[in-house]
């Protein structure tokens, strides 16, 4: 009993810090993120040794996890063999892969052994994201009113963020954990279907705060994904709910445009889609693709090894291997063989969405998972503690929906 308490306490602490604290790019072992992960991973390893009786699923999960770990080590040795990548880059990238793997394996193992219920994971992740979005929105409000300089605060705390002026004193504020918000939006809207019956009041408040946080991120990708999440939920709703939802959406849009003013709205849209900053941002990605593709041509099959980078295009002086176009970077590091293995692992996590029984809700979650994987073409968020939590959420949602679909018809879901 005490071990179970420690297991769940450390696990939920890891979920909280992984989704609430943005990355500072160089947090040490004494940071809340690192400590909670190390505590959770230690409890997991201890519980494996003390369990002593394993099902076929348990053994299969552990064997696959160990095999992936061995493959990652092989690409580390490949990079050492070439001798072109500093060990610091190799270790940092390997660490991110390993953290992502452990979080997913740990979560699925706890679910298989009934230590953790998927509903507990959903609630912890959603409440944490709600707190983060609320804190971010409050910080932005205090900044606009002049009561607090949120940029100075984030700089002093070492949080890595992206910012720019949006309009009339409102600033862009995006951190590494903002990536999860549009995806969790679908989880909240489908809470009844996932067995986590939130009140309508909470869902309305969460949706409002989450959308405000996404707008403050001023990210084209996050805004589009949030729209897609709303649309995917809308098409699975009952006809009457679809009608009322459409009317409410139009009303909110009209009222928002009236409050902001058409001219101000046009200036905001122009800055996000057609400004010089936007052009430079896109051009940076084009340059990354060009430089990384040159390296891919030199190491096509097995790549340069984990942590490899393109000398002609270093995006972050502190982390040579960090690129927004992460799939291209993975191809450079792992080669076509390694990327095929990595993509197979990612597809395996979401595969239950595309096997019988087929329901519309399962397909919408599958579509959102595909969008999550596609985010690797625009943002470097496919591997990290936060990413591992998102893979775990999608994997558990697939299990939940497959179980519930045994007694729910497509018309009811």
N, C-alpha and C positions, 0 to 999 in steps of 0.2 A: 504493500500500500504506500509506504513512504517513497519508494522508487517511482511508482506511477505518478505521485504528486510532483516529484522533481522533474520527471519526464515532461509532463504537460506544462508545468510552470516555465521551464526553460524553453519549451517549444513555442508557447504563446508569447513569451518575451522576445524571442527571435522574430516572430511574425510582426509584432508591434514595432520593434526598432527597424526591421527591414523595410516596412512600408511607411514609417513616420519620419525617420531621420534621412534626409538627403545625403548623398555621398559627398565627402569632402575630398575624395580622390586619393587620400593618403592616410586613412585612419589606422592607428596602431592597434596593438593587441588589447590596450586598456579602454578602447572605445566601447560604448554600449553595444554596437553592432557586432564587433568581434567577440566580446565576452559572451553575449547571448548565444551567438552561433557556436562558439567553442563549448559552452555548457550544454547546449542542446545536442550537439554531435556526440559529446562524451556520454551523455545519458542514453543516447540511441545505441551506441556501441556496447555500453554496459547492459542494456536491456536485451540485446541480441545474445550476448553470452549467457545471461541468466535465464533466458526463455527456455532453452534446451530442447524444446519440441517445436518443430517447424513444419508447416504445411508445404505442399508443392509450390504454391504461389510465393510463400516466403523465400524458399530456396531459389526459385527462378529469379525473383527480384534481386536477391543478394548476388547471385552468379552474374547476372547481367550488369549490375553495378560494378562489381569487381572487374569484369571484362572491359567496361568503358574506362575504368581507372587505368588498366594496363595499356589500353590503346593510347590514352593521353600521355602516359609515360614514354611510350614509343616515339611520339612526336616531339617530346622534350629532348630525347636522346638524338633525334634527327637534327634538331637545331644546334645541339652541342657539336655534332659531327661536322656541320657546315662551318661553325665558328663565326658566323656573321651577326649573331644576335646576342646582346648583353644578357647575362644570366638574370639580371634584375627584371628585364622585360619578359623573359621566359617564365620566371617564377610568378610574376604578377598575373600573367594571362592564364597560366596553369591553375593558379589559386582560384580565379574566377570560374573556370570550368569545373573545378572540384567542388566549390561551394554550391554551384547550381545543381550538380549531380547529387550531392549529399542531401540537399533540401528536398528534392523530389523523391529520392529513395527513402528517406526518413519518413516523409509524410505518407507515402503509399504503404510502407511497412506498418506504421501505426494504425492505419485504417484496416489493413488486412488482419491485424492481431486484436482489433477492437479496443485498442488503447485510445484511439481518437475517432470521433464521429465527423464525417465531412461537414455537418452543419456547424460544428464548433469552429472549424477552420474558416468557413464562410463568414460567420459572425465576427470573429476576431479581425479578419482582413477588412471587412466592410466598416466596422466601427473605427478601426485605426485610420482608414482612408478618410472617413467622415471627419475625424478630429483634425487630420492634416489639412484637408480642404478648408475647414472652418478657420484654423489658425492662419493659413495662408491668406484667406479672404480678409480676415480681421487685420492682419499685418498690412495688406494693401490699402485698406480703409484708413488705418492710422497714418500711413505714408501720405495719402492724398490730402488728409486733413492737417498734415504738418505736425502731428503729435509724435511721430516716430519716423526715423529714416531707416526703412527696411533694408536698403542696399548696404548701408554702413553696418547694420547688425549682421547681415549675412557674410559680409567680408571679414568682420572680426571673428566670427565663429568658424570661418574657413570653409563654409558650404560652397560647393561649386554650383553656379547658376548662370542662366542666360537672361539678359535684361536689355530693354530698349524702351524708349518713350513710345507709348501708344497714341495718346492724345489727351490734351488738357490735364496734364499731371498724372494721368493713369499710366503705370509702367508695366512692361512685360515682366513676369516672374515665373521662370520655369526651372525646376530641379529634376534630379534623376528619378524621383518617385512619382512625378506627375504622369509618367507613362502608363501607370496602372489604372488611373481614374476612369477613362472612358470604357475600359473593359469591365471594371467592377460595377459600372452603371448598369450593364446588362444583367449582372448577378442580382442587383438590388431590385430591378424591375421584375425579374423572374423569381423573386424570393419564395413565393408560394410553391412554385414548381420545383424548387430545390429543398423544400422542407424547412425553411427558415422564416416563418410567417411574421414578417414585419408589419406594423400598422401602416395604414394608408398615409397617416400624418408623417411618419418617419420617412416613407418613400418619397413623398412630395418634398420634404425638407432636404433630404439627401440629394435628390435630383437637382434641386435649385442650387445648393451649395457646390455640388460637383461641377455643374455646368459653368457656374461663375469662376471656379478654380481653373477649369479648362480654358475659358476665355482669357483669363489673366495669363495663362501660359503662352497665349498668342502663337501657338504652334499649328500650322496648317494640318499636319497629320493628326494631331490629337483632336482638333475640331471636327475634321471629317469623320474620324472613327466614332466620336460621340454622336454625330448625326446618324451614322450607320447603326450604332447601338440602339438609338431611339426608334429608327425605322424597323429594325429587325424585331424589336419587341412589339411594335405597332402591328406588323403583319401577322403576329401570332395571337393578337387579342381578339375578343369576340366582336362581331360587327358593330354593336352599339358602342362598345368601348373605342373602337376605331373611329367612329363618327365623332364622338365627344372629344377624343384625343386630338383629332384633326382640327376641330373647331378651336379647342384651347390653344393649340400650337399656333394657329393663324392669329388668334387674339393676342397672344403674348408677343408674337413677332411685330404686329402692328403697333401695339402699345410701346414696345421697346424702341422701335424706329421713331415713334412720336416723341418719346422722352429724350432720346439721344439727339434727334434731328437728322433729317436725310443728308444734310451736308456733312455733318460730323461722321455719320455712318460711312459715307463715301470715302472720307479721308482715312478712316481706320482700315477699310477694305483695300484702298489703294496702297497704303503703307505695307499691309501684309502680303499683297499679291504682286504689286508692280513697283515697289520702291527700289532704290539703289541697294539698300541693305539686303533686300530679298534676292536681288540679282547676284550679289557677292556670295551670299549663302549657297545659292544653287551652283555658282561657278566653282566654289570650293569643293563641292561634291564631285563635279565633273573632273577637276584636277586630281582628286583622290582616285577616282575610277581609272583615269589614264595612267597614273603612276603605279597603282596596284596591278593593273592589267599587264604592264611591262614586266613586273616581277613574276606574275603568274606564268607568263610565257617562258621565263627562265627556269621555273620549277613547277611544271604543269601537273605531274602525277602526285607527288607527295608533299609539295610545298617547301617552304623554308623552315618549317618547324614552328611550334607554339611560341608566340611573342614576336614573330618576325614582323618587319616593317619595310616600307619603301623609303630608301634614303632620300629620294627626290621629293618626297611629300611627307613631312612630319607634321601632323595636325596638332599634337600636344607635346611641347618640349619636355614635360614631366613624364609622359607615357607615350613613347614612340609608337607603340603598337595600337593605339586607340584611334579608330576611324569611324565616322558616321556611317559610311557604306560598309557595314560590318560583314555582310555576306561576301563581298568582294575581298575584304581583308581575310576572312576565314579561308577563302580559296587560295590566297597567297600563302597563308601559313600552313594549311593542311593539304593543299593540292586537291585535285578532283576526287581522288580516292577518299581522302579524309572528309571532305565536305559531303560526299555521298553517305558516308557512315554517320556523320553528324545529322544530316537531314533525315536519315532513316530513324535515328533516335527521337528526333523531334516529332516526326510523323507518328511514330509508335505511341507517343503520349496522347495524341488527339485521335488516333485511329478508331476508338470506340464510338466516336460521333458518326462514323460513316459505315457502320455495320448494323444489321437488323437488331431490334425493330426500328424502323425509320419514323421519326416524328419531325414536325416542323421546328419545334423548339430545339431538338438536338442539332438540326442543320444550322440554325442560327448561331448556336454556340460554336459549332464547327467552323462557321464562316468567320466568327470573331477570332478564333484561335489561328486561322489562316492569316488574318490581318496582323495578329501579334507576330507571327513569323516574318511577315512582309515588312514589319517595322525595322528589321535589320538592314534594309536598303536605305533608310533615312536617319536612323539613330542607333547609337552603340549600346543597346540595352538587352541583347539576347542572352547574355551570361552575366549573372551577378546574384547577390542574395535576393534582391527584389524580384529578379527574373525567375529564380528558382521557386519563389512563392507563387508567382503567376502560373508557371507550369503545373505546380501542385494543385492550384485552384481549378484549372481546366481539366486536369486528370480526374479529380474528385467529382467535378460536375458531370463528367461523362459517366462515371460509375453511378451517381445518383439518378441521372435521367434514364439510364438503362434499367435501373431497378424499378423506378416509378412507372416506366412505360409498360411494365407487365400488367398494370391494372388501370392505366390511363389511356384512353383512346386518343387519336390524333385530333379529333374535334374538341376534346376537353383540354388539351395542352396548348 
